[in-house]
Amino acid sequence: MRLRSLSAASAVVCTLSSSAIADDAGSPLTASIICEAPPARGRFRCDVEGRLSSGSFSWADVVVVKVDDLILPLRGRLAPSDATTRAPSLYRFSLGFVAKARGTGDVLVRVRGVVCTGEVCDAREAEVLGHVVIGR
């Protein structure tokens, strides 16, 4: 599936709120999100990134945790094979959404990964909130 691309003038960087979830304080994994600002109802994309400050990924995925009522996710989860970038310290995903109406809304996603340091691997996760402005 190909998402409609928007001109640079209509693309807006969402409010980035990268933070590890409370249970995983001190994790080497952080997440960020940047969403397009659709000019009207329709499809838009959010790019989600999981980055490590130490260690390396064995694998990572992204899960849509919550969206506001005016936003629908096209998929609830992207698997490791869906990543647009797979590197030892970076996984990047492109999530598709549909804006049902004009307004503002939030997208909450969780990046999950298995992070290895030497022979020791641990499951880690980080959540990030993106703010989307539709029809500005």
ZADO-1210 file (C-alpha; in nm, 4 decimals, padded with zeros to 6 digits):
<atoms>
<atom x="00.0000" y="00.0000" z="00.0000" code="MET" pos="1"/>
<atom x="00.1246" y="00.3446" z="-00.0841" code="ARG" pos="2"/>
<atom x="00.0298" y="00.6395" z="00.1340" code="LEU" pos="3"/>
<atom x="-00.0441" y="00.9778" z="-00.0158" code="ARG" pos="4"/>
<atom x="00.2580" y="01.2009" z="00.0238" code="SER" pos="5"/>
<atom x="00.2174" y="01.5562" z="00.1423" code="LEU" pos="6"/>
<atom x="00.4135" y="01.8605" z="00.0435" code="SER" pos="7"/>
<atom x="00.6712" y="01.9995" z="00.2822" code="ALA" pos="8"/>
<atom x="00.4415" y="02.2925" z="00.3525" code="ALA" pos="9"/>
<atom x="00.1699" y="02.0637" z="00.4861" code="SER" pos="10"/>
<atom x="00.3961" y="01.8310" z="00.6860" code="ALA" pos="11"/>
<atom x="00.4315" y="01.9162" z="01.0520" code="VAL" pos="12"/>
<atom x="00.6544" y="01.7619" z="01.3126" code="VAL" pos="13"/>
<atom x="00.4414" y="01.6320" z="01.5952" code="CYS" pos="14"/>
<atom x="00.5067" y="01.7118" z="01.9555" code="THR" pos="15"/>
<atom x="00.7768" y="01.4658" z="02.0473" code="LEU" pos="16"/>
<atom x="00.7438" y="01.3134" z="02.3868" code="SER" pos="17"/>
<atom x="00.9935" y="01.0343" z="02.4060" code="SER" pos="18"/>
<atom x="01.0018" y="00.8552" z="02.7345" code="SER" pos="19"/>
<atom x="01.0505" y="00.5034" z="02.8550" code="ALA" pos="20"/>
<atom x="00.7524" y="00.3566" z="03.0345" code="ILE" pos="21"/>
<atom x="00.7676" y="00.3615" z="03.4128" code="ALA" pos="22"/>
<atom x="00.8578" y="-00.0089" z="03.4526" code="ASP" pos="23"/>
<atom x="01.1591" y="00.0293" z="03.2258" code="ASP" pos="24"/>
<atom x="01.3371" y="00.3298" z="03.3791" code="ALA" pos="25"/>
<atom x="01.7034" y="00.3381" z="03.2869" code="GLY" pos="26"/>
<atom x="01.6419" y="00.1482" z="02.9645" code="SER" pos="27"/>
<atom x="01.8832" y="00.2074" z="02.6757" code="PRO" pos="28"/>
<atom x="01.5771" y="00.2194" z="02.4447" code="LEU" pos="29"/>
<atom x="01.4103" y="00.5511" z="02.3565" code="THR" pos="30"/>
<atom x="01.1336" y="00.6164" z="02.1056" code="ALA" pos="31"/>
<atom x="01.0354" y="00.9148" z="01.8911" code="SER" pos="32"/>
<atom x="00.7504" y="00.9880" z="01.6513" code="ILE" pos="33"/>
<atom x="00.6973" y="01.2357" z="01.3671" code="ILE" pos="34"/>
<atom x="00.3574" y="01.2566" z="01.1948" code="CYS" pos="35"/>
<atom x="00.2383" y="01.4238" z="00.8780" code="GLU" pos="36"/>
<atom x="-00.0302" y="01.6895" z="00.9186" code="ALA" pos="37"/>
<atom x="-00.3049" y="01.5958" z="00.6729" code="PRO" pos="38"/>
<atom x="-00.4793" y="01.8980" z="00.5157" code="PRO" pos="39"/>
<atom x="-00.8174" y="01.7212" z="00.5375" code="ALA" pos="40"/>
<atom x="-00.9735" y="01.3850" z="00.6151" code="ARG" pos="41"/>
<atom x="-00.7784" y="01.0943" z="00.4715" code="GLY" pos="42"/>
<atom x="-00.4613" y="00.8951" z="00.5109" code="ARG" pos="43"/>
<atom x="-00.1448" y="01.0146" z="00.6785" code="PHE" pos="44"/>
<atom x="00.1761" y="00.8604" z="00.8039" code="ARG" pos="45"/>
<atom x="00.3685" y="00.8651" z="01.1308" code="CYS" pos="46"/>
<atom x="00.7336" y="00.7624" z="01.1373" code="ASP" pos="47"/>
<atom x="00.8344" y="00.5912" z="01.4615" code="VAL" pos="48"/>
<atom x="01.1930" y="00.5323" z="01.5661" code="GLU" pos="49"/>
<atom x="01.3407" y="00.3112" z="01.8373" code="GLY" pos="50"/>
<atom x="01.7000" y="00.4015" z="01.9221" code="ARG" pos="51"/>
<atom x="01.9499" y="00.2437" z="02.1619" code="LEU" pos="52"/>
<atom x="02.2087" y="00.4300" z="02.3670" code="SER" pos="53"/>
<atom x="02.3931" y="00.1012" z="02.4303" code="SER" pos="54"/>
<atom x="02.3711" y="-00.2606" z="02.3198" code="GLY" pos="55"/>
<atom x="02.2198" y="-00.3824" z="01.9943" code="SER" pos="56"/>
<atom x="01.8769" y="-00.4925" z="01.8772" code="PHE" pos="57"/>
<atom x="01.8037" y="-00.8590" z="01.8227" code="SER" pos="58"/>
<atom x="01.4629" y="-00.7434" z="01.6933" code="TRP" pos="59"/>
<atom x="01.2033" y="-00.4694" z="01.7487" code="ALA" pos="60"/>
<atom x="00.8400" y="-00.3990" z="01.6622" code="ASP" pos="61"/>
<atom x="00.5908" y="-00.1166" z="01.7149" code="VAL" pos="62"/>
<atom x="00.2369" y="-00.1350" z="01.8548" code="VAL" pos="63"/>
<atom x="-00.0357" y="00.1298" z="01.8399" code="VAL" pos="64"/>
<atom x="-00.1486" y="00.1653" z="02.2016" code="VAL" pos="65"/>
<atom x="-00.4127" y="00.4382" z="02.1767" code="LYS" pos="66"/>
<atom x="-00.5492" y="00.6905" z="01.9275" code="VAL" pos="67"/>
<atom x="-00.8084" y="00.9652" z="01.9671" code="ASP" pos="68"/>
<atom x="-01.1561" y="00.9112" z="01.8204" code="ASP" pos="69"/>
<atom x="-01.0903" y="01.1067" z="01.5011" code="LEU" pos="70"/>
<atom x="-00.7921" y="00.8844" z="01.4056" code="ILE" pos="71"/>
<atom x="-00.7949" y="00.5216" z="01.2896" code="LEU" pos="72"/>
<atom x="-00.4798" y="00.3099" z="01.2599" code="PRO" pos="73"/>
<atom x="-00.4501" y="00.1081" z="00.9376" code="LEU" pos="74"/>
<atom x="-00.2597" y="-00.1602" z="01.1323" code="ARG" pos="75"/>
<atom x="-00.2253" y="-00.2092" z="01.5060" code="GLY" pos="76"/>
<atom x="00.1249" y="-00.3574" z="01.4948" code="ARG" pos="77"/>
<atom x="00.4233" y="-00.3595" z="01.2629" code="LEU" pos="78"/>
<atom x="00.6549" y="-00.6605" z="01.2870" code="ALA" pos="79"/>
<atom x="01.0353" y="-00.6469" z="01.2711" code="PRO" pos="80"/>
<atom x="01.0181" y="-00.7356" z="00.9010" code="SER" pos="81"/>
<atom x="00.8041" y="-00.4220" z="00.8411" code="ASP" pos="82"/>
<atom x="01.0804" y="-00.1876" z="00.9629" code="ALA" pos="83"/>
<atom x="01.1997" y="00.0614" z="00.7029" code="THR" pos="84"/>
<atom x="01.5388" y="00.0753" z="00.8778" code="THR" pos="85"/>
<atom x="01.6977" y="-00.2115" z="01.0706" code="ARG" pos="86"/>
<atom x="02.0376" y="-00.1366" z="01.2209" code="ALA" pos="87"/>
<atom x="02.2103" y="-00.2592" z="01.5392" code="PRO" pos="88"/>
<atom x="02.1044" y="00.0523" z="01.7355" code="SER" pos="89"/>
<atom x="01.8079" y="00.1788" z="01.5278" code="LEU" pos="90"/>
<atom x="01.4715" y="00.0496" z="01.4051" code="TYR" pos="91"/>
<atom x="01.2422" y="00.2802" z="01.2078" code="ARG" pos="92"/>
<atom x="00.8783" y="00.2132" z="01.1114" code="PHE" pos="93"/>
<atom x="00.6156" y="00.3972" z="00.9041" code="SER" pos="94"/>
<atom x="00.2632" y="00.3598" z="01.0434" code="LEU" pos="95"/>
<atom x="-00.0442" y="00.4460" z="00.8375" code="GLY" pos="96"/>
<atom x="-00.3504" y="00.6174" z="00.9849" code="PHE" pos="97"/>
<atom x="-00.6783" y="00.7626" z="00.8603" code="VAL" pos="98"/>
<atom x="-00.8056" y="01.0998" z="00.9808" code="ALA" pos="99"/>
<atom x="-01.1873" y="01.0807" z="01.0066" code="LYS" pos="100"/>
<atom x="-01.2426" y="01.4519" z="01.0674" code="ALA" pos="101"/>
<atom x="-01.0652" y="01.7854" z="01.1086" code="ARG" pos="102"/>
<atom x="-00.9216" y="01.8638" z="01.4495" code="GLY" pos="103"/>
<atom x="-00.6364" y="01.7593" z="01.6732" code="THR" pos="104"/>
<atom x="-00.5623" y="01.4212" z="01.8213" code="GLY" pos="105"/>
<atom x="-00.2964" y="01.2081" z="01.9801" code="ASP" pos="106"/>
<atom x="-00.1304" y="00.8843" z="01.8749" code="VAL" pos="107"/>
<atom x="00.0357" y="00.6717" z="02.1460" code="LEU" pos="108"/>
<atom x="00.2701" y="00.3951" z="02.0292" code="VAL" pos="109"/>
<atom x="00.5004" y="00.1494" z="02.2027" code="ARG" pos="110"/>
<atom x="00.8317" y="00.0324" z="02.0596" code="VAL" pos="111"/>
<atom x="00.9260" y="-00.3109" z="02.1910" code="ARG" pos="112"/>
<atom x="01.2573" y="-00.4786" z="02.1387" code="GLY" pos="113"/>
<atom x="01.5019" y="-00.7402" z="02.2507" code="VAL" pos="114"/>
<atom x="01.8270" y="-00.5622" z="02.3352" code="VAL" pos="115"/>
<atom x="02.1523" y="-00.7549" z="02.3651" code="CYS" pos="116"/>
<atom x="02.4749" y="-00.6584" z="02.5368" code="THR" pos="117"/>
<atom x="02.7290" y="-00.9286" z="02.4645" code="GLY" pos="118"/>
<atom x="02.5577" y="-01.2625" z="02.5267" code="GLU" pos="119"/>
<atom x="02.2882" y="-01.1188" z="02.7569" code="VAL" pos="120"/>
<atom x="01.9565" y="-01.0128" z="02.6005" code="CYS" pos="121"/>
<atom x="01.6590" y="-00.8414" z="02.7679" code="ASP" pos="122"/>
<atom x="01.3146" y="-00.7325" z="02.6523" code="ALA" pos="123"/>
<atom x="01.2717" y="-00.3533" z="02.6573" code="ARG" pos="124"/>
<atom x="00.9951" y="-00.1123" z="02.5599" code="GLU" pos="125"/>
<atom x="00.9373" y="00.2605" z="02.5317" code="ALA" pos="126"/>
<atom x="00.6218" y="00.4612" z="02.4629" code="GLU" pos="127"/>
<atom x="00.5959" y="00.7881" z="02.2732" code="VAL" pos="128"/>
<atom x="00.3050" y="01.0267" z="02.2137" code="LEU" pos="129"/>
<atom x="00.2550" y="01.2154" z="01.8889" code="GLY" pos="130"/>
<atom x="00.0172" y="01.5067" z="01.8430" code="HIS" pos="131"/>
<atom x="-00.1579" y="01.5325" z="01.5054" code="VAL" pos="132"/>
<atom x="-00.3256" y="01.8422" z="01.3604" code="VAL" pos="133"/>
<atom x="-00.5759" y="01.7569" z="01.0846" code="ILE" pos="134"/>
<atom x="-00.6930" y="02.0240" z="00.8422" code="GLY" pos="135"/>
<atom x="-00.4981" y="02.3224" z="00.9609" code="ARG" pos="136"/>
</atoms>
